[in-house]
Amino acid sequence: MRRREFITLLGGAAAGWPHAALGQQKTLPVIGFMSSRSPEDSQSVLAGFRKGLSDSGLVEGRDALIVFR
């Protein structure tokens, strides 16, 4: 491989490198929901919690994850 071809190859790889980094998925923030009851036993409380999140502009699964403890 000649020097000029090598420099062209190296420059092309360097130009494409930042675009590969943009393809990574961002991590979603995690919101903890702590209760002494199970999620099935507190459906009305969870409905209000999810409504409060949606009123704030957050959508479960798209903008944040809810973890039950």
Biopython code that builds the backbone (N, CA, C, O; Angstrom):
import numpy as np
from Bio.PDB.StructureBuilder import StructureBuilder

atoms = [
    (1, "MET", "N", (0.852, -1.168, 0.000)),
    (1, "MET", "CA", (0.000, 0.000, 0.000)),
    (1, "MET", "C", (0.899, 1.233, 0.000)),
    (1, "MET", "O", (1.882, 1.309, 0.737)),
    (2, "ARG", "N", (0.551, 2.151, -0.809)),
    (2, "ARG", "CA", (1.365, 3.349, -0.902)),
    (2, "ARG", "C", (0.957, 4.339, 0.174)),
    (2, "ARG", "O", (-0.128, 4.255, 0.750)),
    (3, "ARG", "N", (1.827, 5.246, 0.421)),
    (3, "ARG", "CA", (1.635, 6.204, 1.509)),
    (3, "ARG", "C", (0.365, 7.035, 1.323)),
    (3, "ARG", "O", (-0.390, 7.236, 2.274)),
    (4, "ARG", "N", (0.131, 7.509, 0.122)),
    (4, "ARG", "CA", (-1.035, 8.355, -0.146)),
    (4, "ARG", "C", (-2.334, 7.571, 0.066)),
    (4, "ARG", "O", (-3.294, 8.115, 0.612)),
    (5, "GLU", "N", (-2.380, 6.323, -0.350)),
    (5, "GLU", "CA", (-3.566, 5.495, -0.143)),
    (5, "GLU", "C", (-3.803, 5.237, 1.342)),
    (5, "GLU", "O", (-4.942, 5.234, 1.810)),
    (6, "PHE", "N", (-2.724, 5.023, 2.069)),
    (6, "PHE", "CA", (-2.838, 4.786, 3.504)),
    (6, "PHE", "C", (-3.394, 6.018, 4.221)),
    (6, "PHE", "O", (-4.270, 5.888, 5.076)),
    (7, "ILE", "N", (-2.901, 7.197, 3.888)),
    (7, "ILE", "CA", (-3.364, 8.433, 4.515)),
    (7, "ILE", "C", (-4.834, 8.673, 4.170)),
    (7, "ILE", "O", (-5.598, 9.123, 5.024)),
    (8, "THR", "N", (-5.239, 8.382, 2.942)),
    (8, "THR", "CA", (-6.637, 8.528, 2.549)),
    (8, "THR", "C", (-7.524, 7.581, 3.348)),
    (8, "THR", "O", (-8.595, 7.975, 3.809)),
    (9, "LEU", "N", (-7.087, 6.337, 3.513)),
    (9, "LEU", "CA", (-7.843, 5.360, 4.292)),
    (9, "LEU", "C", (-7.950, 5.790, 5.748)),
    (9, "LEU", "O", (-9.020, 5.690, 6.348)),
    (10, "LEU", "N", (-6.864, 6.260, 6.310)),
    (10, "LEU", "CA", (-6.854, 6.694, 7.706)),
    (10, "LEU", "C", (-7.761, 7.908, 7.904)),
    (10, "LEU", "O", (-8.489, 7.978, 8.894)),
    (11, "GLY", "N", (-7.724, 8.860, 6.977)),
    (11, "GLY", "CA", (-8.587, 10.039, 7.057)),
    (11, "GLY", "C", (-10.054, 9.693, 6.931)),
    (11, "GLY", "O", (-10.887, 10.281, 7.621)),
    (12, "GLY", "N", (-10.387, 8.751, 6.065)),
    (12, "GLY", "CA", (-11.773, 8.319, 5.906)),
    (12, "GLY", "C", (-12.301, 7.625, 7.149)),
    (12, "GLY", "O", (-13.460, 7.809, 7.523)),
    (13, "ALA", "N", (-11.453, 6.826, 7.792)),
    (13, "ALA", "CA", (-11.869, 6.151, 9.025)),
    (13, "ALA", "C", (-12.070, 7.161, 10.141)),
    (13, "ALA", "O", (-12.998, 7.023, 10.938)),
    (14, "ALA", "N", (-11.214, 8.177, 10.213)),
    (14, "ALA", "CA", (-11.346, 9.190, 11.249)),
    (14, "ALA", "C", (-12.594, 10.045, 11.037)),
    (14, "ALA", "O", (-13.206, 10.493, 12.007)),
    (15, "ALA", "N", (-12.974, 10.274, 9.794)),
    (15, "ALA", "CA", (-14.166, 11.073, 9.509)),
    (15, "ALA", "C", (-15.440, 10.302, 9.852)),
    (15, "ALA", "O", (-16.430, 10.915, 10.252)),
    (16, "GLY", "N", (-15.443, 8.995, 9.709)),
    (16, "GLY", "CA", (-16.621, 8.192, 9.994)),
    (16, "GLY", "C", (-16.761, 7.793, 11.451)),
    (16, "GLY", "O", (-17.825, 7.329, 11.861)),
    (17, "TRP", "N", (-15.725, 7.962, 12.232)),
    (17, "TRP", "CA", (-15.737, 7.527, 13.623)),
    (17, "TRP", "C", (-16.749, 8.284, 14.483)),
    (17, "TRP", "O", (-17.466, 7.633, 15.244)),
    (18, "PRO", "N", (-16.858, 9.610, 14.414)),
    (18, "PRO", "CA", (-17.842, 10.287, 15.267)),
    (18, "PRO", "C", (-19.289, 9.883, 14.950)),
    (18, "PRO", "O", (-20.131, 9.894, 15.848)),
    (19, "HIS", "N", (-19.590, 9.536, 13.718)),
    (19, "HIS", "CA", (-20.946, 9.130, 13.357)),
    (19, "HIS", "C", (-21.305, 7.792, 13.976)),
    (19, "HIS", "O", (-22.474, 7.548, 14.273)),
    (20, "ALA", "N", (-20.337, 6.929, 14.174)),
    (20, "ALA", "CA", (-20.604, 5.642, 14.800)),
    (20, "ALA", "C", (-20.949, 5.836, 16.272)),
    (20, "ALA", "O", (-21.751, 5.076, 16.816)),
    (21, "ALA", "N", (-20.369, 6.822, 16.922)),
    (21, "ALA", "CA", (-20.656, 7.078, 18.330)),
    (21, "ALA", "C", (-22.063, 7.626, 18.525)),
    (21, "ALA", "O", (-22.638, 7.437, 19.597)),
    (22, "LEU", "N", (-22.634, 8.289, 17.542)),
    (22, "LEU", "CA", (-23.972, 8.842, 17.658)),
    (22, "LEU", "C", (-25.044, 7.760, 17.613)),
    (22, "LEU", "O", (-26.184, 8.010, 18.005)),
    (23, "GLY", "N", (-24.708, 6.584, 17.151)),
    (23, "GLY", "CA", (-25.677, 5.512, 17.024)),
    (23, "GLY", "C", (-25.978, 4.790, 18.328)),
    (23, "GLY", "O", (-26.826, 3.898, 18.344)),
    (24, "GLN", "N", (-25.319, 5.143, 19.413)),
    (24, "GLN", "CA", (-25.552, 4.481, 20.679)),
    (24, "GLN", "C", (-26.863, 4.942, 21.288)),
    (24, "GLN", "O", (-27.250, 6.104, 21.159)),
    (25, "GLN", "N", (-27.538, 4.022, 21.948)),
    (25, "GLN", "CA", (-28.801, 4.360, 22.589)),
    (25, "GLN", "C", (-28.532, 5.040, 23.922)),
    (25, "GLN", "O", (-27.605, 4.678, 24.647)),
    (26, "LYS", "N", (-29.360, 6.030, 24.230)),
    (26, "LYS", "CA", (-29.211, 6.676, 25.519)),
    (26, "LYS", "C", (-29.899, 5.822, 26.578)),
    (26, "LYS", "O", (-30.857, 5.107, 26.283)),
    (27, "THR", "N", (-29.414, 5.900, 27.793)),
    (27, "THR", "CA", (-30.016, 5.141, 28.875)),
    (27, "THR", "C", (-31.200, 5.913, 29.435)),
    (27, "THR", "O", (-31.185, 7.143, 29.494)),
    (28, "LEU", "N", (-32.211, 5.187, 29.840)),
    (28, "LEU", "CA", (-33.399, 5.804, 30.403)),
    (28, "LEU", "C", (-33.224, 5.992, 31.906)),
    (28, "LEU", "O", (-32.670, 5.119, 32.575)),
    (29, "PRO", "N", (-33.688, 7.121, 32.447)),
    (29, "PRO", "CA", (-33.660, 7.271, 33.897)),
    (29, "PRO", "C", (-34.629, 6.281, 34.543)),
    (29, "PRO", "O", (-35.640, 5.910, 33.948)),
    (30, "VAL", "N", (-34.313, 5.865, 35.747)),
    (30, "VAL", "CA", (-35.133, 4.897, 36.471)),
    (30, "VAL", "C", (-35.805, 5.606, 37.641)),
    (30, "VAL", "O", (-35.145, 6.282, 38.431)),
    (31, "ILE", "N", (-37.124, 5.444, 37.746)),
    (31, "ILE", "CA", (-37.897, 6.006, 38.848)),
    (31, "ILE", "C", (-38.328, 4.851, 39.736)),
    (31, "ILE", "O", (-38.963, 3.904, 39.271)),
    (32, "GLY", "N", (-37.984, 4.930, 41.009)),
    (32, "GLY", "CA", (-38.346, 3.880, 41.946)),
    (32, "GLY", "C", (-39.701, 4.144, 42.577)),
    (32, "GLY", "O", (-39.969, 5.259, 43.024)),
    (33, "PHE", "N", (-40.555, 3.137, 42.620)),
    (33, "PHE", "CA", (-41.851, 3.215, 43.280)),
    (33, "PHE", "C", (-41.804, 2.246, 44.448)),
    (33, "PHE", "O", (-41.851, 1.030, 44.263)),
    (34, "MET", "N", (-41.710, 2.798, 45.661)),
    (34, "MET", "CA", (-41.578, 1.956, 46.845)),
    (34, "MET", "C", (-42.911, 1.904, 47.580)),
    (34, "MET", "O", (-43.512, 2.934, 47.885)),
    (35, "SER", "N", (-43.359, 0.685, 47.858)),
    (35, "SER", "CA", (-44.612, 0.491, 48.564)),
    (35, "SER", "C", (-44.550, -0.839, 49.304)),
    (35, "SER", "O", (-43.848, -1.764, 48.896)),
    (36, "SER", "N", (-45.295, -0.915, 50.396)),
    (36, "SER", "CA", (-45.352, -2.186, 51.128)),
    (36, "SER", "C", (-46.345, -3.155, 50.471)),
    (36, "SER", "O", (-46.376, -4.342, 50.795)),
    (37, "ARG", "N", (-47.153, -2.629, 49.545)),
    (37, "ARG", "CA", (-48.106, -3.473, 48.819)),
    (37, "ARG", "C", (-47.535, -3.835, 47.449)),
    (37, "ARG", "O", (-46.619, -3.180, 46.952)),
    (38, "SER", "N", (-48.081, -4.868, 46.861)),
    (38, "SER", "CA", (-47.644, -5.263, 45.524)),
    (38, "SER", "C", (-48.254, -4.313, 44.501)),
    (38, "SER", "O", (-49.255, -3.659, 44.794)),
    (39, "PRO", "N", (-47.671, -4.221, 43.303)),
    (39, "PRO", "CA", (-48.248, -3.353, 42.261)),
    (39, "PRO", "C", (-49.693, -3.719, 41.919)),
    (39, "PRO", "O", (-50.481, -2.844, 41.560)),
    (40, "GLU", "N", (-50.051, -5.006, 42.027)),
    (40, "GLU", "CA", (-51.418, -5.424, 41.732)),
    (40, "GLU", "C", (-52.402, -4.917, 42.789)),
    (40, "GLU", "O", (-53.556, -4.629, 42.471)),
    (41, "ASP", "N", (-51.955, -4.806, 44.041)),
    (41, "ASP", "CA", (-52.834, -4.375, 45.126)),
    (41, "ASP", "C", (-53.027, -2.861, 45.167)),
    (41, "ASP", "O", (-53.950, -2.378, 45.823)),
    (42, "SER", "N", (-52.188, -2.120, 44.488)),
    (42, "SER", "CA", (-52.271, -0.656, 44.555)),
    (42, "SER", "C", (-52.449, -0.046, 43.163)),
    (42, "SER", "O", (-51.735, 0.886, 42.795)),
    (43, "GLN", "N", (-53.393, -0.570, 42.399)),
    (43, "GLN", "CA", (-53.625, -0.089, 41.039)),
    (43, "GLN", "C", (-54.077, 1.368, 41.004)),
    (43, "GLN", "O", (-53.669, 2.118, 40.117)),
    (44, "SER", "N", (-54.921, 1.779, 41.964)),
    (44, "SER", "CA", (-55.404, 3.164, 41.949)),
    (44, "SER", "C", (-54.273, 4.140, 42.260)),
    (44, "SER", "O", (-54.217, 5.226, 41.685)),
    (45, "VAL", "N", (-53.380, 3.763, 43.159)),
    (45, "VAL", "CA", (-52.234, 4.620, 43.479)),
    (45, "VAL", "C", (-51.289, 4.703, 42.280)),
    (45, "VAL", "O", (-50.770, 5.774, 41.965)),
    (46, "LEU", "N", (-51.073, 3.581, 41.621)),
    (46, "LEU", "CA", (-50.212, 3.559, 40.442)),
    (46, "LEU", "C", (-50.793, 4.367, 39.288)),
    (46, "LEU", "O", (-50.054, 5.006, 38.539)),
    (47, "ALA", "N", (-52.115, 4.339, 39.146)),
    (47, "ALA", "CA", (-52.748, 5.125, 38.086)),
    (47, "ALA", "C", (-52.518, 6.614, 38.321)),
    (47, "ALA", "O", (-52.235, 7.357, 37.381)),
    (48, "GLY", "N", (-52.638, 7.048, 39.567)),
    (48, "GLY", "CA", (-52.361, 8.447, 39.895)),
    (48, "GLY", "C", (-50.897, 8.801, 39.712)),
    (48, "GLY", "O", (-50.568, 9.903, 39.272)),
    (49, "PHE", "N", (-50.016, 7.864, 40.052)),
    (49, "PHE", "CA", (-48.571, 8.079, 39.880)),
    (49, "PHE", "C", (-48.232, 8.243, 38.400)),
    (49, "PHE", "O", (-47.487, 9.149, 38.024)),
    (50, "ARG", "N", (-48.781, 7.365, 37.566)),
    (50, "ARG", "CA", (-48.525, 7.449, 36.127)),
    (50, "ARG", "C", (-49.152, 8.706, 35.510)),
    (50, "ARG", "O", (-48.589, 9.293, 34.586)),
    (51, "LYS", "N", (-50.316, 9.114, 36.022)),
    (51, "LYS", "CA", (-50.946, 10.343, 35.534)),
    (51, "LYS", "C", (-50.081, 11.555, 35.891)),
    (51, "LYS", "O", (-49.925, 12.469, 35.080)),
    (52, "GLY", "N", (-49.525, 11.562, 37.094)),
    (52, "GLY", "CA", (-48.626, 12.645, 37.483)),
    (52, "GLY", "C", (-47.382, 12.700, 36.605)),
    (52, "GLY", "O", (-46.907, 13.782, 36.259)),
    (53, "LEU", "N", (-46.860, 11.534, 36.246)),
    (53, "LEU", "CA", (-45.709, 11.494, 35.340)),
    (53, "LEU", "C", (-46.083, 12.032, 33.965)),
    (53, "LEU", "O", (-45.329, 12.799, 33.365)),
    (54, "SER", "N", (-47.255, 11.625, 33.466)),
    (54, "SER", "CA", (-47.652, 12.092, 32.130)),
    (54, "SER", "C", (-47.962, 13.586, 32.145)),
    (54, "SER", "O", (-47.722, 14.273, 31.153)),
    (55, "ASP", "N", (-48.490, 14.096, 33.251)),
    (55, "ASP", "CA", (-48.724, 15.540, 33.361)),
    (55, "ASP", "C", (-47.405, 16.315, 33.345)),
    (55, "ASP", "O", (-47.353, 17.469, 32.920)),
    (56, "SER", "N", (-46.350, 15.664, 33.811)),
    (56, "SER", "CA", (-45.013, 16.283, 33.793)),
    (56, "SER", "C", (-44.326, 16.129, 32.438)),
    (56, "SER", "O", (-43.248, 16.681, 32.214)),
    (57, "GLY", "N", (-44.960, 15.373, 31.536)),
    (57, "GLY", "CA", (-44.392, 15.184, 30.206)),
    (57, "GLY", "C", (-43.583, 13.911, 30.050)),
    (57, "GLY", "O", (-42.929, 13.724, 29.024)),
    (58, "LEU", "N", (-43.608, 13.030, 31.042)),
    (58, "LEU", "CA", (-42.868, 11.770, 30.968)),
    (58, "LEU", "C", (-43.796, 10.628, 30.588)),
    (58, "LEU", "O", (-44.928, 10.555, 31.067)),
    (59, "VAL", "N", (-43.322, 9.747, 29.737)),
    (59, "VAL", "CA", (-44.080, 8.572, 29.329)),
    (59, "VAL", "C", (-43.283, 7.348, 29.752)),
    (59, "VAL", "O", (-42.099, 7.217, 29.440)),
    (60, "GLU", "N", (-43.962, 6.445, 30.476)),
    (60, "GLU", "CA", (-43.290, 5.244, 30.955)),
    (60, "GLU", "C", (-42.838, 4.393, 29.772)),
    (60, "GLU", "O", (-43.614, 4.141, 28.851)),
    (61, "GLY", "N", (-41.596, 3.958, 29.800)),
    (61, "GLY", "CA", (-41.035, 3.138, 28.736)),
    (61, "GLY", "C", (-40.364, 3.941, 27.650)),
    (61, "GLY", "O", (-39.473, 3.425, 26.975)),
    (62, "ARG", "N", (-40.764, 5.208, 27.452)),
    (62, "ARG", "CA", (-40.141, 6.048, 26.440)),
    (62, "ARG", "C", (-39.161, 7.026, 27.072)),
    (62, "ARG", "O", (-38.042, 7.188, 26.587)),
    (63, "ASP", "N", (-39.586, 7.690, 28.172)),
    (63, "ASP", "CA", (-38.761, 8.696, 28.827)),
    (63, "ASP", "C", (-38.150, 8.209, 30.130)),
    (63, "ASP", "O", (-37.112, 8.720, 30.551)),
    (64, "ALA", "N", (-38.766, 7.243, 30.768)),
    (64, "ALA", "CA", (-38.283, 6.742, 32.057)),
    (64, "ALA", "C", (-38.817, 5.334, 32.285)),
    (64, "ALA", "O", (-39.812, 4.922, 31.688)),
    (65, "LEU", "N", (-38.134, 4.613, 33.158)),
    (65, "LEU", "CA", (-38.570, 3.282, 33.579)),
    (65, "LEU", "C", (-39.011, 3.356, 35.023)),
    (65, "LEU", "O", (-38.411, 4.073, 35.824)),
    (66, "ILE", "N", (-40.073, 2.611, 35.367)),
    (66, "ILE", "CA", (-40.536, 2.552, 36.756)),
    (66, "ILE", "C", (-40.157, 1.187, 37.295)),
    (66, "ILE", "O", (-40.452, 0.154, 36.694)),
    (67, "VAL", "N", (-39.491, 1.207, 38.456)),
    (67, "VAL", "CA", (-39.080, -0.022, 39.117)),
    (67, "VAL", "C", (-39.858, -0.118, 40.420)),
    (67, "VAL", "O", (-39.853, 0.820, 41.217)),
    (68, "PHE", "N", (-40.522, -1.237, 40.641)),
    (68, "PHE", "CA", (-41.340, -1.435, 41.841)),
    (68, "PHE", "C", (-40.527, -2.161, 42.898)),
    (68, "PHE", "O", (-39.887, -3.176, 42.622)),
    (69, "ARG", "N", (-40.560, -1.636, 44.089)),
    (69, "ARG", "CA", (-39.872, -2.263, 45.233)),
    (69, "ARG", "C", (-40.802, -2.299, 46.404)),
    (69, "ARG", "O", (-40.431, -2.785, 47.473)),
]
sb = StructureBuilder()
sb.init_structure("model")
sb.init_model(0)
sb.init_chain("A")
sb.init_seg("    ")
for serial, (resi, resn, name, xyz) in enumerate(atoms, 1):
    if name == "N":
        sb.init_residue(resn, " ", resi, " ")
    sb.init_atom(name, np.array(xyz, "f"), 0.0, 1.0, " ", f" {name:<3s}", serial, name[0])
structure = sb.get_structure()
